[in-house]
Amino acid sequence: MKQRAELFRYVGLDVTSDTLTGFYELDGRGFVETVTFEGVKSLEAPAVVALAQLWYLVAGLSYYKAGAARRIDVGTTPLGTHGRRLFKAALSDGLGEFAYRNQLPLSDVTIEGRVGVEAYEPFVDTGRVLTPFGGGIDSVVTVEQLRAHVDQALFVVSPSTGRFTPLEETAAVTGLDIIRASRTLDPQIVRGDDSFFNGHVPVTTMVTLLAAVAAVASGRGGVALSNEHSSSVANLRWYNSDINHQWSKSWNAENLIAAALAERVGDELVVASYLRDRSELWVAQVFSELEQYHHVFRSCNRAFAQAPGERATQWCGECDKCLFVNLVLAPFLSRPALWDIFSCEPLSDPARAEQLRTLVGLGAEHKPFECVGDPDESAVALTEVSHHEGWREVTALDELAKELRTESELSDLLEALGPSRVPAHWLR
Protein backbone atom coordinates (compact mmCIF):
# COMPACT_ATOMS: atom_id res chain seq x y z
CA MET A 1 0.00 0.00 0.00
CA LYS A 2 1.29 3.46 -0.91
CA GLN A 3 2.20 5.69 2.01
CA ARG A 4 1.71 9.44 2.23
CA ALA A 5 4.79 11.60 2.61
CA GLU A 6 5.29 13.93 5.56
CA LEU A 7 6.84 17.06 4.02
CA PHE A 8 6.91 18.72 0.61
CA ARG A 9 9.39 21.61 0.39
CA TYR A 10 9.82 24.46 -2.07
CA VAL A 11 13.61 24.63 -2.24
CA GLY A 12 14.03 27.53 -4.65
CA LEU A 13 13.35 29.07 -8.07
CA ASP A 14 16.17 30.00 -10.45
CA VAL A 15 15.40 32.59 -13.13
CA THR A 16 17.60 33.39 -16.13
CA SER A 17 16.89 35.51 -19.18
CA ASP A 18 14.87 32.73 -20.81
CA THR A 19 14.39 29.90 -18.28
CA LEU A 20 12.56 29.15 -15.06
CA THR A 21 13.87 26.24 -12.99
CA GLY A 22 11.93 25.08 -9.96
CA PHE A 23 13.47 22.90 -7.25
CA TYR A 24 11.35 20.82 -4.89
CA GLU A 25 11.79 18.09 -2.27
CA LEU A 26 9.40 15.36 -1.15
CA ASP A 27 10.65 13.85 2.11
CA GLY A 28 14.18 14.68 0.96
CA ARG A 29 13.76 13.37 -2.59
CA GLY A 30 14.58 16.11 -5.07
CA PHE A 31 12.63 17.10 -8.19
CA VAL A 32 13.45 19.71 -10.83
CA GLU A 33 11.28 21.28 -13.52
CA THR A 34 12.54 23.66 -16.20
CA VAL A 35 10.56 25.87 -18.56
CA THR A 36 12.39 27.51 -21.47
CA PHE A 37 10.81 30.48 -23.26
CA GLU A 38 11.18 31.69 -26.84
CA GLY A 39 10.13 35.12 -28.08
CA VAL A 40 10.22 37.12 -24.84
CA LYS A 41 12.51 39.73 -23.37
CA SER A 42 14.41 38.88 -20.20
CA LEU A 43 12.53 36.99 -17.50
CA GLU A 44 14.77 38.62 -14.89
CA ALA A 45 12.74 41.85 -14.56
CA PRO A 46 11.38 42.06 -10.97
CA ALA A 47 7.70 42.01 -12.03
CA VAL A 48 8.26 38.96 -14.21
CA VAL A 49 10.07 37.16 -11.39
CA ALA A 50 7.14 37.93 -9.08
CA LEU A 51 4.77 36.21 -11.51
CA ALA A 52 7.20 33.34 -12.04
CA GLN A 53 7.14 32.70 -8.28
CA LEU A 54 3.37 32.28 -8.45
CA TRP A 55 3.80 29.74 -11.28
CA TYR A 56 6.48 27.97 -9.21
CA LEU A 57 4.04 27.49 -6.34
CA VAL A 58 1.30 25.90 -8.46
CA ALA A 59 3.73 23.93 -10.65
CA GLY A 60 5.00 22.20 -7.52
CA LEU A 61 1.72 20.29 -7.27
CA SER A 62 2.94 18.06 -10.13
CA TYR A 63 5.52 16.72 -7.66
CA TYR A 64 3.60 17.16 -4.43
CA LYS A 65 1.02 14.65 -5.69
CA ALA A 66 3.62 11.87 -5.81
CA GLY A 67 3.49 11.67 -2.02
CA ALA A 68 0.48 13.83 -1.05
CA ALA A 69 2.48 15.14 1.90
CA ARG A 70 0.69 16.24 5.05
CA ARG A 71 2.82 19.37 5.33
CA ILE A 72 3.85 21.87 2.67
CA ASP A 73 6.68 24.32 3.37
CA VAL A 74 6.90 27.08 0.75
CA GLY A 75 10.11 28.34 2.35
CA THR A 76 10.94 31.89 1.33
CA THR A 77 8.71 31.84 -1.75
CA PRO A 78 6.42 34.88 -1.51
CA LEU A 79 2.80 33.83 -1.03
CA GLY A 80 0.74 36.95 -0.35
CA THR A 81 -2.90 36.97 0.72
CA HIS A 82 -4.41 36.29 -2.70
CA GLY A 83 -1.54 34.04 -3.73
CA ARG A 84 -2.20 31.91 -0.67
CA ARG A 85 -5.90 31.68 -1.57
CA LEU A 86 -5.05 30.57 -5.10
CA PHE A 87 -2.51 28.05 -3.84
CA LYS A 88 -4.94 26.56 -1.30
CA ALA A 89 -7.65 26.29 -3.97
CA ALA A 90 -5.22 24.70 -6.44
CA LEU A 91 -4.37 22.17 -3.72
CA SER A 92 -7.92 21.35 -2.65
CA ASP A 93 -9.91 21.91 -5.86
CA GLY A 94 -7.22 21.62 -8.52
CA LEU A 95 -6.20 18.27 -7.00
CA GLY A 96 -9.81 17.35 -6.29
CA GLU A 97 -10.00 14.68 -8.99
CA PHE A 98 -6.61 13.32 -7.88
CA ALA A 99 -7.87 13.08 -4.29
CA TYR A 100 -11.13 11.42 -5.35
CA ARG A 101 -9.50 8.83 -7.60
CA ASN A 102 -6.98 7.94 -4.89
CA GLN A 103 -9.60 8.16 -2.10
CA LEU A 104 -7.20 10.49 -0.36
CA PRO A 105 -8.83 13.58 1.21
CA LEU A 106 -6.34 16.45 1.48
CA SER A 107 -8.22 18.43 4.13
CA ASP A 108 -5.52 17.67 6.68
CA VAL A 109 -2.69 19.35 4.72
CA THR A 110 -1.02 22.33 6.39
CA ILE A 111 0.82 25.09 4.52
CA GLU A 112 3.80 26.69 6.22
CA GLY A 113 5.35 30.02 5.28
CA ARG A 114 3.62 33.37 5.17
CA VAL A 115 6.06 35.55 3.28
CA GLY A 116 4.42 38.68 1.89
CA VAL A 117 4.72 39.90 -1.68
CA GLU A 118 6.11 43.11 -3.13
CA ALA A 119 3.91 44.84 -5.70
CA TYR A 120 5.31 46.07 -9.03
CA GLU A 121 3.91 48.20 -11.83
CA PRO A 122 5.37 46.89 -15.08
CA PHE A 123 4.80 48.80 -18.30
CA VAL A 124 2.42 46.79 -20.48
CA ASP A 125 0.34 47.70 -23.52
CA THR A 126 -3.30 46.77 -22.85
CA GLY A 127 -3.96 46.65 -26.58
CA ARG A 128 -1.51 43.76 -27.01
CA VAL A 129 -2.83 40.35 -25.98
CA LEU A 130 -1.34 36.88 -25.64
CA THR A 131 -3.73 33.97 -26.36
CA PRO A 132 -2.84 30.53 -24.96
CA PHE A 133 -3.45 28.18 -27.86
CA GLY A 134 -4.18 24.47 -27.69
CA GLY A 135 -5.39 24.00 -31.24
CA GLY A 136 -8.97 23.00 -30.35
CA ILE A 137 -12.20 24.73 -31.28
CA ASP A 138 -12.25 26.94 -28.17
CA SER A 139 -8.88 28.64 -28.70
CA VAL A 140 -9.46 28.91 -32.46
CA VAL A 141 -12.72 30.78 -31.86
CA THR A 142 -11.07 33.11 -29.34
CA VAL A 143 -8.32 33.93 -31.84
CA GLU A 144 -10.74 34.73 -34.62
CA GLN A 145 -13.14 36.71 -32.44
CA LEU A 146 -10.29 38.88 -31.13
CA ARG A 147 -8.45 39.24 -34.43
CA ALA A 148 -9.96 42.60 -35.43
CA HIS A 149 -9.79 44.15 -31.96
CA VAL A 150 -6.31 43.66 -30.48
CA ASP A 151 -2.68 43.05 -31.41
CA GLN A 152 -2.59 39.33 -30.76
CA ALA A 153 0.09 36.63 -30.52
CA LEU A 154 -0.29 32.98 -29.59
CA PHE A 155 1.20 31.32 -26.53
CA VAL A 156 2.04 27.65 -27.04
CA VAL A 157 3.40 25.28 -24.39
CA SER A 158 5.08 22.10 -25.61
CA PRO A 159 6.75 19.21 -23.80
CA SER A 160 10.50 18.83 -24.15
CA THR A 161 9.82 15.61 -26.09
CA GLY A 162 8.64 17.63 -29.09
CA ARG A 163 5.88 19.83 -30.44
CA PHE A 164 2.39 18.52 -31.17
CA THR A 165 1.77 18.31 -34.91
CA PRO A 166 -1.98 19.10 -35.01
CA LEU A 167 -1.49 22.07 -32.69
CA GLU A 168 1.34 23.42 -34.82
CA GLU A 169 -0.61 22.97 -38.05
CA THR A 170 -3.64 24.73 -36.59
CA ALA A 171 -1.50 27.56 -35.21
CA ALA A 172 0.04 28.03 -38.65
CA VAL A 173 -3.42 28.68 -40.12
CA THR A 174 -3.87 31.65 -37.77
CA GLY A 175 -0.84 33.39 -39.31
CA LEU A 176 -0.04 34.92 -35.91
CA ASP A 177 3.30 35.17 -34.15
CA ILE A 178 3.95 32.56 -31.49
CA ILE A 179 5.59 32.95 -28.09
CA ARG A 180 6.65 29.54 -26.85
CA ALA A 181 7.43 27.73 -23.63
CA SER A 182 8.97 24.26 -23.53
CA ARG A 183 8.29 22.39 -20.31
CA THR A 184 10.73 19.75 -19.05
CA LEU A 185 9.23 17.69 -16.26
CA ASP A 186 11.46 15.85 -13.83
CA PRO A 187 12.18 12.41 -15.37
CA GLN A 188 11.19 10.71 -12.12
CA ILE A 189 7.62 11.90 -12.62
CA VAL A 190 7.60 11.04 -16.32
CA ARG A 191 9.03 7.59 -15.64
CA GLY A 192 6.84 6.94 -12.63
CA ASP A 193 7.50 4.96 -9.47
CA ASP A 194 5.51 2.28 -7.69
CA SER A 195 5.56 4.41 -4.55
CA PHE A 196 4.03 7.46 -6.26
CA PHE A 197 0.39 8.46 -6.21
CA ASN A 198 -0.82 9.41 -9.69
CA GLY A 199 -3.57 11.65 -10.99
CA HIS A 200 -4.76 14.88 -12.55
CA VAL A 201 -3.13 18.22 -11.66
CA PRO A 202 -4.35 21.79 -12.40
CA VAL A 203 -2.24 22.08 -15.56
CA THR A 204 -4.35 24.86 -17.12
CA THR A 205 -3.62 27.06 -14.10
CA MET A 206 0.08 26.38 -14.63
CA VAL A 207 -0.20 27.29 -18.32
CA THR A 208 -2.19 30.43 -17.50
CA LEU A 209 0.50 31.61 -15.08
CA LEU A 210 3.23 30.87 -17.64
CA ALA A 211 1.23 32.93 -20.14
CA ALA A 212 1.11 35.80 -17.64
CA VAL A 213 4.90 35.55 -17.25
CA ALA A 214 5.33 35.61 -21.04
CA ALA A 215 2.88 38.49 -21.46
CA VAL A 216 4.61 40.82 -19.03
CA ALA A 217 8.04 39.74 -20.32
CA SER A 218 6.95 40.80 -23.82
CA GLY A 219 5.14 43.99 -22.81
CA ARG A 220 1.65 42.64 -23.36
CA GLY A 221 -1.20 43.68 -21.10
CA GLY A 222 -3.63 40.83 -21.67
CA VAL A 223 -3.95 37.05 -21.60
CA ALA A 224 -7.04 35.85 -23.44
CA LEU A 225 -8.13 32.44 -22.18
CA SER A 226 -10.64 30.17 -23.93
CA ASN A 227 -12.56 28.65 -21.03
CA GLU A 228 -16.29 28.52 -21.67
CA HIS A 229 -19.23 28.63 -19.30
CA SER A 230 -19.68 24.91 -18.65
CA SER A 231 -16.10 24.44 -17.46
CA SER A 232 -17.38 25.54 -14.04
CA VAL A 233 -19.79 22.58 -13.81
CA ALA A 234 -18.57 19.87 -11.43
CA ASN A 235 -18.35 16.18 -12.30
CA LEU A 236 -19.56 15.02 -8.88
CA ARG A 237 -19.72 15.73 -5.12
CA TRP A 238 -17.34 14.03 -2.70
CA TYR A 239 -16.80 14.81 1.00
CA ASN A 240 -19.12 17.83 0.62
CA SER A 241 -16.93 19.31 -2.11
CA ASP A 242 -17.35 19.71 -5.84
CA ILE A 243 -14.93 17.60 -7.87
CA ASN A 244 -14.34 19.30 -11.22
CA HIS A 245 -11.87 17.94 -13.77
CA GLN A 246 -11.88 21.42 -15.32
CA TRP A 247 -11.42 23.41 -12.11
CA SER A 248 -8.42 25.21 -13.68
CA LYS A 249 -10.77 26.55 -16.36
CA SER A 250 -13.59 27.51 -13.99
CA TRP A 251 -14.96 30.94 -13.11
CA ASN A 252 -13.70 30.43 -9.57
CA ALA A 253 -10.15 29.72 -10.73
CA GLU A 254 -10.18 32.67 -13.14
CA ASN A 255 -11.05 35.07 -10.33
CA LEU A 256 -8.49 33.61 -7.93
CA ILE A 257 -5.76 33.81 -10.59
CA ALA A 258 -6.69 37.41 -11.47
CA ALA A 259 -6.56 38.50 -7.82
CA ALA A 260 -3.21 36.77 -7.20
CA LEU A 261 -1.69 38.39 -10.31
CA ALA A 262 -3.04 41.83 -9.42
CA GLU A 263 -1.50 41.51 -5.95
CA ARG A 264 1.90 41.30 -7.64
CA VAL A 265 1.67 43.48 -10.76
CA GLY A 266 -1.49 45.58 -10.42
CA ASP A 267 -4.61 45.74 -12.55
CA GLU A 268 -3.04 46.68 -15.88
CA LEU A 269 -2.49 43.02 -16.73
CA VAL A 270 -5.87 41.53 -17.65
CA VAL A 271 -6.20 37.75 -17.59
CA ALA A 272 -9.71 36.74 -18.61
CA SER A 273 -11.54 34.09 -20.59
CA TYR A 274 -13.04 35.45 -23.78
CA LEU A 275 -15.54 32.56 -23.80
CA ARG A 276 -16.54 32.70 -20.14
CA ASP A 277 -20.18 33.60 -20.84
CA ARG A 278 -20.51 31.30 -23.86
CA SER A 279 -21.64 27.69 -24.18
CA GLU A 280 -19.81 24.95 -26.03
CA LEU A 281 -22.65 25.03 -28.56
CA TRP A 282 -22.06 28.73 -29.24
CA VAL A 283 -18.37 27.97 -29.74
CA ALA A 284 -19.21 25.07 -32.06
CA GLN A 285 -21.56 27.22 -34.12
CA VAL A 286 -18.88 29.88 -34.63
CA PHE A 287 -16.23 27.25 -35.38
CA SER A 288 -18.48 25.58 -37.95
CA GLU A 289 -18.09 28.68 -40.11
CA LEU A 290 -14.27 28.74 -39.87
CA GLU A 291 -13.71 26.23 -42.65
CA GLN A 292 -10.00 26.99 -42.96
CA TYR A 293 -9.45 25.11 -39.70
CA HIS A 294 -11.69 22.11 -40.26
CA HIS A 295 -9.08 19.77 -41.67
CA VAL A 296 -6.14 20.67 -39.42
CA PHE A 297 -7.52 20.91 -35.89
CA ARG A 298 -7.67 17.85 -33.67
CA SER A 299 -8.96 17.67 -30.10
CA CYS A 300 -8.48 13.92 -29.66
CA ASN A 301 -6.52 13.30 -26.46
CA ARG A 302 -4.49 10.57 -28.10
CA ALA A 303 -2.85 13.16 -30.37
CA PHE A 304 -1.27 14.81 -27.33
CA ALA A 305 0.57 11.99 -25.60
CA GLN A 306 3.88 13.03 -24.04
CA ALA A 307 5.84 10.39 -25.99
CA PRO A 308 5.89 11.23 -29.74
CA GLY A 309 5.66 7.57 -30.71
CA GLU A 310 2.36 7.23 -28.85
CA ARG A 311 0.62 10.18 -30.53
CA ALA A 312 -2.33 9.35 -32.77
CA THR A 313 -2.10 10.79 -36.28
CA GLN A 314 -5.86 11.09 -36.73
CA TRP A 315 -9.06 11.28 -34.68
CA CYS A 316 -9.37 7.99 -32.77
CA GLY A 317 -13.18 8.16 -32.80
CA GLU A 318 -13.26 6.28 -29.48
CA CYS A 319 -12.42 8.68 -26.65
CA ASP A 320 -14.96 10.92 -24.89
CA LYS A 321 -13.37 14.00 -26.41
CA CYS A 322 -13.79 12.75 -29.99
CA LEU A 323 -17.41 11.85 -29.26
CA PHE A 324 -18.18 15.19 -27.62
CA VAL A 325 -16.63 17.33 -30.38
CA ASN A 326 -18.46 15.25 -33.00
CA LEU A 327 -21.71 15.80 -31.06
CA VAL A 328 -21.49 19.58 -30.60
CA LEU A 329 -20.50 20.22 -34.21
CA ALA A 330 -23.29 18.00 -35.57
CA PRO A 331 -26.09 20.59 -35.20
CA PHE A 332 -24.14 23.01 -37.40
CA LEU A 333 -22.35 20.87 -40.00
CA SER A 334 -23.74 18.29 -42.40
CA ARG A 335 -23.05 14.64 -41.77
CA PRO A 336 -20.72 14.39 -44.81
CA ALA A 337 -18.82 17.49 -43.66
CA LEU A 338 -18.29 15.90 -40.25
CA TRP A 339 -17.03 12.72 -41.86
CA ASP A 340 -14.55 14.76 -43.89
CA ILE A 341 -13.18 16.18 -40.63
CA PHE A 342 -13.11 13.05 -38.46
CA SER A 343 -12.77 10.21 -41.01
CA CYS A 344 -15.03 8.32 -38.61
CA GLU A 345 -18.44 8.78 -37.02
CA PRO A 346 -18.49 8.37 -33.24
CA LEU A 347 -22.14 9.46 -33.01
CA SER A 348 -23.40 6.47 -35.00
CA ASP A 349 -20.94 3.95 -33.56
CA PRO A 350 -22.81 1.39 -31.39
CA ALA A 351 -19.62 0.91 -29.38
CA ARG A 352 -19.95 4.52 -28.18
CA ALA A 353 -23.57 4.17 -27.05
CA GLU A 354 -22.89 4.04 -23.31
CA GLN A 355 -20.39 6.92 -23.54
CA LEU A 356 -23.02 8.98 -25.32
CA ARG A 357 -25.59 8.21 -22.64
CA THR A 358 -23.11 9.43 -20.04
CA LEU A 359 -22.38 12.64 -21.94
CA VAL A 360 -26.08 13.53 -22.05
CA GLY A 361 -26.60 12.71 -18.38
CA LEU A 362 -28.32 9.31 -18.64
CA GLY A 363 -25.39 7.03 -17.94
CA ALA A 364 -24.59 5.09 -14.81
CA GLU A 365 -21.46 7.18 -14.36
CA HIS A 366 -20.92 10.90 -13.71
CA LYS A 367 -19.77 13.28 -16.44
CA PRO A 368 -16.41 12.01 -17.75
CA PHE A 369 -13.21 13.38 -16.28
CA GLU A 370 -12.49 15.09 -19.59
CA CYS A 371 -12.75 18.61 -21.00
CA VAL A 372 -16.30 18.15 -22.24
CA GLY A 373 -19.46 20.23 -21.84
CA ASP A 374 -22.09 19.77 -19.16
CA PRO A 375 -24.77 17.10 -19.70
CA ASP A 376 -27.52 19.63 -20.51
CA GLU A 377 -25.47 21.10 -23.37
CA SER A 378 -24.81 17.63 -24.73
CA ALA A 379 -28.48 16.71 -24.37
CA VAL A 380 -29.57 19.81 -26.28
CA ALA A 381 -27.08 19.01 -29.05
CA LEU A 382 -28.30 15.41 -29.29
CA THR A 383 -31.94 16.48 -29.39
CA GLU A 384 -31.18 18.91 -32.20
CA VAL A 385 -29.23 16.31 -34.20
CA SER A 386 -32.01 13.72 -33.82
CA HIS A 387 -34.29 16.08 -35.80
CA HIS A 388 -31.87 16.47 -38.71
CA GLU A 389 -32.81 14.60 -41.87
CA GLY A 390 -29.23 13.44 -42.44
CA TRP A 391 -29.26 11.47 -39.18
CA ARG A 392 -32.73 9.88 -39.50
CA GLU A 393 -31.32 6.43 -40.23
CA VAL A 394 -29.40 6.42 -36.94
CA THR A 395 -32.46 5.41 -34.95
CA ALA A 396 -30.48 5.04 -31.73
CA LEU A 397 -30.08 8.83 -31.60
CA ASP A 398 -33.82 9.41 -31.86
CA GLU A 399 -34.51 6.77 -29.23
CA LEU A 400 -32.00 8.34 -26.87
CA ALA A 401 -33.36 11.84 -27.51
CA LYS A 402 -36.84 10.67 -26.46
CA GLU A 403 -35.45 9.79 -23.02
CA LEU A 404 -34.11 13.30 -22.45
CA ARG A 405 -35.70 16.13 -20.51
CA THR A 406 -33.53 19.11 -21.29
CA GLU A 407 -33.62 22.32 -19.28
CA SER A 408 -32.65 24.52 -22.24
CA GLU A 409 -33.39 25.03 -25.90
CA LEU A 410 -30.64 25.37 -28.48
CA SER A 411 -31.45 29.07 -28.88
CA ASP A 412 -30.94 29.59 -25.12
CA LEU A 413 -27.42 28.22 -25.34
CA LEU A 414 -26.50 30.49 -28.23
CA GLU A 415 -26.97 33.56 -26.01
CA ALA A 416 -24.62 34.97 -23.36
CA LEU A 417 -24.63 33.00 -20.11
CA GLY A 418 -23.55 34.41 -16.76
CA PRO A 419 -20.79 36.86 -15.85
CA SER A 420 -17.59 37.66 -17.71
CA ARG A 421 -14.43 39.61 -16.92
CA VAL A 422 -13.63 40.42 -20.56
CA PRO A 423 -12.63 44.10 -20.85
CA ALA A 424 -14.52 46.39 -23.20
CA HIS A 425 -11.54 47.02 -25.48
CA TRP A 426 -11.44 43.31 -26.38
CA LEU A 427 -15.02 43.58 -27.67
CA ARG A 428 -14.91 46.70 -29.86
C-alpha angles and dihedrals in degrees: 000000000000116000127216118242122239104220137024113189133196100218100181149302122241117202125192130170092281109008141069117200119187123197122201139170130208109194087330096314110124128225130183131195125186129193118192120198131208125195101023135107118244117319089209096085108117095242092050091049089051090056092043089057089057090052089048091057095052094038089059090071088076086068100029089064092063089074105010089220120209092224130045120195112192090186113198094341107127111246108173125189097282093035089056091051091051092047093049091049092047088052098046103029102021089052092038095108090045090052093047095048091048093040086232115137111206097200091111095060116118124204118213126198127058103194112161125230132241116228122228134189107214120188108250132164109234090202091063115078135187116212118200104225127203098166097244129119094270098058092039091056092047091052094050095043091052097040097096096041110049143024098260136191129175126244114210126183117199133179118249087247090073145289123293111252100213091047092050093047092050092047089052090058090059091061089213129135116261129221109198141203123190114203120208111193120202107272090230090066093043092048095042131212132230089237094055127097111226134206151103121323129193093265095158089059088052091050091046091054091047088052090052089051091050093045096054091041088057097041096253121144101201143054112196111204125194103218113137131209100269094056086085092061113105125231094219147329121260128170089354092302133109113247109207122176087200098048090127088061096044130114089246093055092045091056094045091050092048092051093047091050093047090052088062106033107014131242100302091088108074118198110181141142112250089203098045095116095039132091126229087249091057089050091048092050092053092044092051088068094050095083094167088074100043098094100039106044121089127180097178109129092221090067090064104054114143093236111068092216091059096052116114114233094210141021107297092210090210109078125085091249094057090048094048096048090047089051099049094046093048096080090057106035130054119252092250091050090053091050090052089056101042103026084216138056115231093174093064096037110112088207089066095051097105092044089053092050089053093049091054093046101257100100129105089244132064122256108301119266089248137102094270132130126266118277094254092057091049091047092052090050092050092048090052093048092049088063095052115106092223091063099044093108091058093081093174089071093054092046091051092046090056089061093056128098104189123195094210142044122228090251090056091057093050091064129078114284124202131324129335135191095206109135120236095245090063089059103048 
